[in-house]
């Protein structure tokens, strides 16, 4: 590969981005680094710019690669897209952005024949669902019945220990269950089904026991990025450590202890100190909050004491005026009045020019319980709102992205972004690249155009069954086998078919209402509705205005047992807003606990609002 590399001293951030000093130092240094960065600090952009520096200066020496590991697929995709946008497609081919699950699965699928037979997965294993794990325990002799709490407790033990398993460290019932999941059980008609935690344990065991594979990984990746590092589990950290401990690979870990809200899912509380001790890393702290208005940042800073964090002199982006930012605490007698007021407030915001999908309603839990009345009242204002739990994960799926772009291209001319996406992805599925004969490329383009035009001709339909047949036709035209070959998660045909069925049902609902395919696709993607979600689902997102509904004891029902985690959860909700945030309390709200609501247990949040002098309290 011939290329004019940029001199390190002459390199500057892509697209004219200005990085604060600590961020710039992180981008250009070549040491293991822990970056502590709060909400809105630009963590993803920092990693994208670091990737550009490493690739454009050949600090990541050709042909080595950079590996970025994120928790969520959309976060991994976002980072990959930013790197390609910043430094071009050619260089970005050496940047791999994956989830922890995908990274572990690729290792196991590629090298599983190097495992001892007793730990070697079957070729046709599937990803285990909850029902599969319960069934495996039942076959092993342990039946949970309806006791979900006990199942969760016991299920977490299944992959708690590194391999090989021994009765010295784990009960025989877990070893038996592990083996049933790993190998299946013909007598019980049970297929081989692995959890992602099991896959990570297998990947770590494989690398730990085979120095040639470990060396191959080290030779492939000169640099590794770890995003949202505060939520890393012990299982994931064991895998990272086994792969890169005492190697020449340079690791950049980015996270924020104030946003550690995954302890319930196994996040390792000591992860920052463990990484610093194990990898002898330097620590950098970013001081900028590019997202939130100054007055909202002041409220975030007031939270630092309760989070046992040192208060730092956070800086806000120069785009803001110092008086920018609004915060309200709205106290209601009942949830009906709450819905009336919030629907009017939202209607007013939209009338001032705030985009509908720049407003978000957040709840601690049970979206339908806390938001259904608001959804109904918004509908009276002709404003759509929806529970994003139904859509968030679905919209991240590759097959759904492909179907969305294909139907948009078939519905409207002049959609260059969709054409570029579809062309690139179908090229990958068909093995077409720039090295192919020009005639082959020309024929392929014609094939894609014919598929789109054929879909366009068939869009004049009136029944849901016709739409279902058209989607099936499109899938068959591309071929399921190509999807399964390209995307590991689609090797389970049932999983793939379920996604396609959800697409059919949800898009048809929108089309049946609008009789317009573009509007139907836009509505399906959430462009014309207010998203409603839990705090956990809001992590990593940002909106102009946040309405946090139900700041009540029953929402934070476990606060006494996990105050630190609930404080972090509250901080995440608080820090999603760019310009405005409204908190609500209703004295009467039917929940599974009680209809009478209080805020005695979480009153520290109310005291914090009072102490800041920023949050305006309004009683109704």
C-alpha positions in Angstrom: 0.0 0.0 0.0 1.5 3.3 -1.1 0.4 6.3 0.8 1.7 9.7 1.9 1.4 9.5 5.6 0.9 12.7 7.6 3.7 13.7 9.9 2.6 13.4 13.6 3.5 17.0 14.3 1.5 18.3 11.4 -1.6 16.2 12.0 -4.7 18.1 13.1 -8.3 16.9 13.9 -10.5 16.1 11.0 -13.4 18.5 10.0 -11.9 21.4 12.0 -12.8 19.9 15.3 -11.3 21.6 18.3 -10.3 19.3 21.1 -9.5 20.4 24.7 -5.9 19.8 25.8 -6.5 16.6 27.7 -8.5 15.2 24.8 -5.8 16.2 22.3 -3.1 14.6 24.4 -5.2 11.4 24.5 -5.6 11.4 20.8 -1.9 11.6 20.0 -0.2 9.7 22.8 0.9 6.1 22.6 0.4 4.9 26.1 -2.3 2.9 27.8 -4.8 5.5 28.9 -8.0 5.7 31.0 -10.1 8.7 29.9 -12.7 9.8 32.5 -15.2 11.8 30.6 -18.6 13.0 31.8 -21.9 13.3 29.8 -21.5 15.4 26.6 -17.7 15.4 26.8 -17.5 14.0 23.2 -16.2 10.5 24.1 -17.2 9.0 20.7 -15.6 11.9 18.8 -12.4 11.6 20.8 -12.1 7.9 19.8 -12.9 8.8 16.2 -10.2 11.4 16.1 -7.7 9.1 17.7 -8.5 6.5 15.1 -7.8 9.1 12.4 -4.5 10.1 14.0 -3.3 6.5 14.3 -4.3 5.6 10.7 -3.3 8.9 8.9 0.1 9.1 10.6 0.8 5.3 10.3 1.2 5.2 14.1 -1.0 2.1 13.7 1.5 0.7 11.3 0.2 -0.8 8.1 -1.2 -3.5 7.8 -2.1 -3.6 11.5 -5.6 -2.6 12.6 -7.5 -0.8 15.4 -10.1 -2.7 17.4 -12.9 -0.7 19.1 -15.2 -2.6 21.5 -18.6 -1.1 22.6 -21.6 -2.5 24.5 -24.3 -1.6 22.0 -24.4 -2.3 18.3 -25.6 1.2 17.5 -22.7 2.7 19.4 -20.2 0.4 17.5 -21.9 1.4 14.2 -21.8 5.1 15.1 -18.1 5.0 15.9 -17.3 3.1 12.7 -19.3 5.6 10.6 -17.6 8.5 12.2 -14.1 7.1 11.5 -15.0 6.5 7.8 -16.4 10.0 7.5 -13.3 11.5 9.1 -10.5 9.6 7.3 -12.1 8.0 4.3 -13.1 4.5 3.3 -9.6 3.2 2.4 -8.1 3.9 5.8 -11.2 3.0 7.8 -11.0 -0.6 6.5 -8.3 -1.0 9.1 -10.7 0.1 11.9 -12.9 -2.6 13.3 -15.8 -1.6 15.6 -17.6 -4.4 17.4 -19.6 -5.2 20.5 -18.1 -7.4 23.2 -20.4 -10.2 22.2 -19.5 -10.0 18.5 -15.7 -9.9 19.4 -16.0 -13.0 21.6 -18.2 -14.9 19.1 -15.9 -14.3 16.2 -13.0 -15.7 18.2 -14.9 -18.8 19.2 -16.4 -19.4 15.7 -13.0 -19.0 14.1 -10.9 -21.0 16.4 -13.2 -23.4 18.2 -11.5 -26.5 16.7 -8.5 -25.6 18.9 -10.6 -26.2 22.1 -10.6 -29.4 24.0 -13.5 -31.6 22.7 -15.2 -31.3 26.1 -15.5 -27.5 25.6 -15.8 -27.3 21.8 -19.2 -25.9 20.7 -21.2 -27.6 18.0 -21.1 -26.0 14.6 -24.8 -25.3 14.6 -25.2 -23.8 18.1 -27.7 -21.1 18.6 -27.8 -18.1 21.0 -29.6 -19.1 24.1 -32.8 -17.4 25.2 -34.1 -17.3 28.7 -36.4 -20.3 28.0 -33.4 -22.3 26.8 -31.4 -21.6 30.0 -34.4 -22.6 32.1 -35.0 -25.7 30.1 -31.3 -26.7 30.5 -31.5 -26.3 34.2 -34.7 -28.5 34.2 -33.0 -31.2 32.3 -30.1 -31.0 34.8 -32.6 -31.4 37.6 -33.4 -27.9 38.8 -36.9 -26.4 38.2 -37.5 -22.7 39.0 -41.2 -22.7 38.3 -42.4 -19.1 38.5 -39.6 -18.0 40.8 -37.9 -15.5 38.4 -35.8 -13.9 41.2 -34.3 -17.2 42.1 -33.7 -18.0 38.4 -31.9 -14.7 37.9 -29.7 -15.3 41.0 -28.8 -18.9 40.0 -28.5 -18.0 36.3 -25.8 -15.4 37.1 -23.6 -18.1 38.7 -23.6 -20.2 35.4 -20.7 -18.2 33.9 -19.2 -16.7 37.0 -16.1 -18.9 36.9 -13.3 -19.1 34.3 -12.9 -22.4 32.5 -12.2 -25.2 33.0 -15.0 -25.8 35.5 -14.4 -27.8 38.6 -16.6 -28.9 41.5 -14.0 -27.3 43.7 -15.4 -23.9 42.7 -18.9 -24.5 41.3 -21.7 -26.9 42.2 -22.2 -30.0 40.0 -25.6 -28.8 38.8 -24.0 -25.8 37.1 -21.4 -28.0 35.3 -24.2 -30.3 34.2 -26.3 -27.3 32.9 -23.3 -25.8 31.2 -22.7 -29.1 29.3 -26.3 -29.4 28.3 -26.3 -25.9 26.9 -22.9 -26.5 25.2 -23.6 -29.9 23.6 -27.4 -30.1 23.6 -29.4 -33.2 24.7 -30.7 -35.5 22.1 -32.8 -37.5 24.6 -34.6 -34.3 25.6 -34.8 -32.8 22.1 -32.7 -29.8 23.2 -30.4 -28.0 20.8 -27.0 -26.6 21.6 -27.6 -23.1 22.9 -24.9 -20.8 24.3 -25.3 -17.5 26.2 -23.0 -14.7 25.3 -21.4 -15.0 28.7 -20.6 -18.6 27.9 -19.2 -17.6 24.6 -17.0 -15.0 26.3 -15.7 -17.6 28.7 -14.9 -20.0 25.9 -13.1 -17.2 24.0 -11.0 -16.3 27.0 -10.2 -20.0 27.7 -9.2 -20.5 24.1 -6.8 -17.6 24.1 -5.4 -18.4 27.5 -4.6 -22.0 26.4 -3.3 -21.3 22.9 -0.4 -18.9 22.7 -0.5 -18.9 18.9 -4.0 -17.5 18.8 -3.1 -14.9 21.4 -0.1 -13.9 19.3 -2.2 -13.7 16.2 -4.6 -11.3 17.9 -1.7 -9.1 19.1 -0.2 -9.1 15.6 -3.6 -8.0 14.2 -4.4 -5.1 16.5 -1.8 -2.5 17.5 -4.4 -0.4 19.3 -7.7 -1.2 21.2 -10.5 1.2 22.2 -12.9 0.3 25.1 -16.0 2.4 25.2 -18.4 2.9 28.1 -15.8 1.2 30.2 -17.6 1.8 33.5 -20.1 -0.9 32.5 -17.6 -3.6 31.7 -18.3 -6.9 33.4 -15.8 -9.2 35.0 -16.4 -11.7 32.2 -15.6 -9.1 29.6 -12.6 -7.7 31.4 -11.2 -11.2 31.8 -11.4 -11.6 28.0 -9.7 -8.2 27.3 -7.0 -8.9 29.9 -6.3 -12.4 28.5 -6.0 -11.0 25.0 -3.9 -7.9 25.6 -2.2 -8.1 29.1 1.6 -7.8 28.7 1.5 -7.3 25.0 2.5 -4.4 22.8 -1.1 -3.5 22.1 -2.0 0.0 23.3 -5.4 0.4 25.0 -7.5 3.5 25.4 -10.5 3.0 27.8 -13.1 5.7 28.0 -15.9 5.9 30.7 -17.6 7.7 33.5 -18.1 6.3 36.9 -21.1 8.8 37.4 -22.9 6.8 34.7 -22.3 3.3 36.1 -25.9 2.0 36.0 -25.2 -1.6 35.0 -24.1 -3.1 38.4 -27.3 -5.1 38.3 -26.1 -6.7 35.1 -22.7 -7.5 36.5 -20.7 -4.3 35.8 -17.3 -4.6 37.7 -17.3 -1.8 40.3 -13.5 -1.7 40.5 -12.9 -1.7 36.8 -11.1 1.7 36.6 -8.6 0.9 39.3 -8.1 -2.7 38.0 -7.3 -1.4 34.5 -4.9 1.2 35.9 -3.1 -1.4 38.0 -3.1 -4.1 35.4 -2.1 -2.0 32.3 -0.1 0.7 34.1 -2.3 3.3 32.4 -2.2 7.0 32.7 -5.5 8.8 33.6 -7.0 11.8 31.7 -10.0 13.8 32.8 -12.1 15.7 30.2 -13.5 19.0 31.5 -15.9 20.0 28.7 -19.6 19.3 28.5 -20.5 20.1 24.9 -24.1 18.9 25.3 -25.9 20.7 28.1 -26.6 24.4 28.6 -24.7 26.1 31.5 -27.6 26.1 34.0 -28.2 22.4 33.5 -24.5 21.7 33.9 -24.7 23.5 37.3 -27.3 21.0 38.4 -25.1 18.1 37.2 -22.2 19.5 39.2 -24.4 19.6 42.3 -24.9 15.9 41.9 -21.2 15.2 42.3 -21.2 15.2 46.1 -23.9 12.5 46.3 -21.9 10.4 43.7 -18.7 10.8 45.8 -17.1 12.6 42.9 -14.7 15.5 43.2 -16.3 18.6 41.8 -14.3 19.7 38.8 -14.6 23.0 36.9 -16.7 21.8 34.0 -16.6 24.0 30.9 -19.6 24.4 28.6 -19.5 24.8 24.9 -19.1 28.4 23.7 -22.3 28.1 21.6 -24.3 28.6 24.9 -25.0 31.8 26.7 -24.3 31.6 30.4 -28.0 32.1 31.2 -29.2 29.3 28.9 -30.9 26.2 30.3 -34.3 25.6 32.0 -35.3 23.2 34.7 -38.7 22.6 36.3 -40.1 20.4 39.1 -43.8 20.0 38.6 -45.9 18.7 41.5 -49.4 17.2 40.6 -52.3 16.0 42.6 -52.9 13.2 40.2 -51.5 11.7 36.9 -54.5 12.9 34.9 -53.6 16.6 35.6 -50.0 15.7 34.9 -50.9 14.4 31.4 -53.0 17.5 30.7 -50.2 19.9 31.6 -47.4 17.9 29.9 -49.3 17.5 26.7 -49.9 21.2 26.6 -46.3 22.0 27.3 -45.1 19.7 24.6 -47.6 21.1 22.1 -46.3 24.6 23.0 -42.7 23.5 22.5 -43.4 22.1 19.1 -45.2 25.3 18.1 -42.0 27.2 18.8 -40.1 25.1 16.4 -38.7 22.3 18.5 -38.6 19.1 16.5 -40.9 16.4 17.8 -38.1 13.8 18.0 -36.0 16.3 19.9 -38.3 15.9 22.9 -38.1 12.7 25.0 -40.1 11.4 27.9 -38.1 9.3 30.3 -39.3 7.1 33.2 -37.4 5.0 35.7 -39.3 1.8 34.8 -42.6 0.4 33.5 -43.0 2.8 30.5 -46.7 1.9 29.9 -47.7 2.6 33.5 -46.1 6.0 33.7 -46.9 7.2 30.1 -50.1 5.8 28.7 -52.3 8.7 29.9 -49.7 11.2 28.4 -49.8 9.3 25.1 -53.6 9.5 25.0 -53.6 13.3 25.8 -50.9 14.0 23.2 -53.0 12.2 20.6 -55.7 14.8 21.3 -53.2 17.4 20.2 -52.4 15.3 17.1 -49.0 14.5 18.5 -47.7 10.9 18.3 -45.7 9.4 21.1 -44.6 5.8 21.5 -42.8 3.3 23.7 -39.4 3.0 22.2 -38.7 -0.3 23.8 -40.6 -1.9 20.9 -38.5 -0.2 18.3 -35.0 0.6 19.7 -33.3 -2.8 19.3 -35.3 -3.6 16.1 -34.1 -0.4 14.3 -30.4 -1.3 15.0 -30.7 -4.6 13.1 -28.9 -4.8 9.8 -31.7 -6.6 8.0 -34.1 -3.9 9.2 -31.8 -1.1 8.0 -31.6 -2.8 4.6 -35.4 -3.2 4.3 -36.0 0.4 5.4 -33.6 1.8 2.8 -34.9 -0.5 0.0 -38.5 0.5 0.6 -37.6 4.2 0.8 -35.8 3.9 -2.5 -38.8 2.2 -4.0 -41.1 4.9 -2.7 -39.3 8.0 -3.7 -36.7 9.1 -6.2 -33.6 11.1 -5.3 -32.5 9.3 -2.1 -28.7 9.3 -2.5 -27.8 8.3 1.0 -30.1 5.2 0.9 -28.7 4.3 -2.6 -25.1 4.5 -1.3 -26.0 2.4 1.7 -27.9 -0.3 -0.2 -25.2 -0.4 -3.0 -22.4 -0.8 -0.5 -24.1 -3.4 1.7 -25.3 -5.5 -1.3 -21.8 -5.4 -2.8 -20.5 -6.9 0.5 -23.2 -9.5 0.4 -22.4 -10.5 -3.2 -18.6 -10.1 -2.8 -18.4 -7.2 -5.3 -15.5 -4.7 -4.9 -13.5 -2.2 -7.0 -11.2 -4.9 -8.2 -14.0 -6.6 -10.1 -14.3 -6.4 -13.8 -16.0 -3.2 -14.8 -18.7 -5.1 -16.7 -19.4 -7.2 -13.6 -19.9 -4.0 -11.6 -22.1 -2.5 -14.3 -24.2 -5.7 -14.3 -24.5 -5.6 -10.5 -25.7 -2.0 -10.5 -28.3 -2.9 -13.0 -29.4 -5.8 -10.9 -29.9 -3.6 -7.8 -31.8 -1.0 -9.9 -34.1 -3.8 -11.3 -34.8 -5.0 -7.7 -35.7 -1.5 -6.6 -37.8 -0.8 -9.6 -39.6 -4.2 -9.3 -40.4 -3.4 -5.6 -41.7 0.0 -6.7 -44.1 -1.5 -9.2 -45.5 -3.8 -6.5 -46.0 -1.1 -3.9 -49.6 -0.4 -5.1 -51.1 -2.8 -2.6 -54.2 -2.7 -0.3 -53.9 -5.7 2.0 -51.4 -6.5 4.7 -50.9 -10.0 3.2 -49.7 -8.4 0.0 -47.1 -6.3 1.9 -45.9 -9.4 3.7 -45.5 -11.2 0.4 -43.5 -8.3 -1.0 -41.1 -8.2 1.9 -40.7 -12.0 1.6 -40.0 -11.5 -2.1 -37.3 -8.9 -1.3 -35.6 -11.1 1.2 -35.6 -14.0 -1.2 -34.2 -11.8 -4.0 -31.2 -10.9 -1.7 -31.2 -14.4 -0.2 -31.3 -15.4 3.5 -28.1 -17.4 3.0 -26.2 -14.2 2.2 -27.6 -12.4 5.3 -26.6 -15.4 7.5 -23.1 -15.5 5.9 -22.5 -11.8 6.5 -24.2 -11.3 9.9 -23.4 -13.9 12.6 -26.6 -13.2 14.5 -28.8 -14.3 11.6 -27.5 -17.9 11.6 -30.6 -18.5 13.7 -33.3 -18.5 11.1 -36.0 -18.2 13.8 -34.3 -15.0 15.1 -34.1 -13.6 11.5 -37.7 -14.4 10.6 -38.9 -12.9 13.8 -37.2 -9.6 13.0 -38.7 -9.6 9.5 -42.2 -10.3 10.9 -41.9 -7.3 13.3 -40.9 -5.1 10.4 -43.9 -6.2 8.3 -46.4 -5.7 11.2 -45.1 -2.3 12.4 -44.6 -0.8 9.0 -48.0 -1.9 7.8 -49.6 -0.3 10.9 -48.1 3.0 9.9 -49.0 2.6 6.2 -52.6 1.6 7.0 -52.9 4.9 8.9 -51.1 7.2 6.5 -51.5 5.6 3.1 -48.1 7.0 2.3 -45.0 4.8 2.2 -42.5 7.5 2.9 -44.5 8.7 5.9 -44.9 5.1 7.0 -41.2 4.5 6.9 -40.4 7.8 8.7 -43.0 7.0 11.4 -41.5 3.5 11.8 -38.1 5.1 12.3 -39.6 7.5 14.9 -39.0 10.7 13.0 -42.6 11.9 13.7 -43.2 10.9 17.2 -42.0 11.6 20.8 -39.9 8.7 22.1 -40.7 7.3 25.5 -38.1 5.1 27.2 -36.5 4.0 30.5 -33.4 5.7 31.8 -31.4 2.6 30.9 -32.5 2.8 27.3 -31.8 6.6 27.1 -28.1 6.1 27.9 -25.9 7.5 25.2 -28.7 9.6 23.7 -29.4 13.3 23.9 -32.5 15.5 23.3 -33.3 19.2 23.4 -35.9 18.7 26.1 -36.4 15.8 28.6 -39.5 15.2 30.6 -38.7 12.9 33.5 -42.0 11.5 34.6 -42.5 10.0 38.1 -39.7 11.2 40.4 -41.3 9.1 43.1 -40.3 6.5 45.7 -42.2 3.7 43.9 -40.1 4.3 40.8 -36.9 4.1 42.9 -38.3 1.3 45.0 -34.9 -0.2 45.8 -33.1 3.0 46.6 -32.3 2.0 50.2 -30.5 -1.1 49.0 -28.7 0.5 46.0 -28.4 4.2 46.6 -25.2 4.7 44.6 -26.5 2.9 41.5 -29.9 4.8 41.7 -28.0 8.1 42.0 -26.0 7.3 38.9 -29.3 6.3 37.2 -30.8 9.6 38.1 -27.6 11.4 36.9 -27.9 9.7 33.5 -31.5 11.0 33.1 -30.5 14.5 34.2 -27.7 14.6 31.7 -29.6 13.6 28.6 -31.1 17.1 28.2 -29.4 19.8 26.1 -31.6 22.8 26.9 -34.4 21.9 29.2 -35.5 19.3 31.7 -38.8 18.9 33.5 -39.3 16.5 36.5 -42.8 15.5 37.6 -44.3 14.1 40.8 -47.9 12.9 41.1 -49.5 12.3 44.5 -51.8 9.8 42.9 -50.5 7.3 40.4 -51.7 3.7 40.1 -48.6 1.4 40.2 -48.0 -2.2 41.2 -46.9 -0.9 44.6 -49.5 1.7 45.5 -51.6 4.5 44.1 -50.5 7.0 46.8 -47.0 8.4 45.9 -44.3 9.9 48.1 -40.7 11.1 47.7 -39.4 10.4 51.2 -36.7 7.9 50.3 -35.4 10.0 47.4 -36.0 13.3 49.0 -32.3 14.1 48.5 -33.0 14.8 44.8 -35.6 17.3 45.9 -33.2 19.0 48.3 -30.6 19.1 45.6 -33.1 21.0 43.3 -33.8 23.4 46.1 -30.1 24.0 46.9 -29.2 24.8 43.3 -31.7 27.7 43.1 -32.0 26.8 39.4 -34.9 24.3 39.3 -38.3 26.2 39.3 -40.9 24.4 41.4 -44.5 24.6 40.2 -47.5 23.1 42.1 -50.8 22.3 40.4 
